[in-house]
Amino acid sequence: MNSVMQAAMTDLGQQDEVNALIRLRDRLVSRGVNAELRDNNSALLVQRPEGGLPVWVFVGYGGAYYSWQNAEKRHPTSDPEGAANVLAEYVAR
């Protein structure tokens, strides 16, 4: 694969990760959870409803998982609805 094709494939992978974060953000916002894309759309900042430190969510493991809390917590990107449920409960603690 030449360098141009490799760069295009990398960009496609990054766009898939951004789209996964957008899907998660939309589901969190629909639950009343404050979440916004940050750092050039490479991370999702999820605010806790009672204040405190926010939770940073990333897409990792080759785009297969949302991860947070230093990757100790994760959920498949194929299930943004379930990830939103888990994260909403997590930030509410």
C-alpha positions, 0 to 999 in steps of 0.5 A: 500500500502506498503512503497516500492510500495508507493515509486515507485508511488512517483518516477513515479509521479516525472518522469511524472513531469520531462517529462512534463518539458522536453516537455515544454523545447523542445518546447521553444528551438524550438522557440529560447527561452533559457530554461534549466532543473535545480534543479535535473530536478524539475524546468525549468529556462527560460531566458528572451531574453533582460536580466533581471531575468529569469522565473522559471517554475515548475509542480504543482497541482498534475502534472496538470499545469505548473506554474510560477510567484509564481503560479500566472500564469499557463497552463495545462501540457496536452498542452505543445505547448500552454504553450510554446506559452504563456511563450515565449510571457511572457518572451519577455515582 
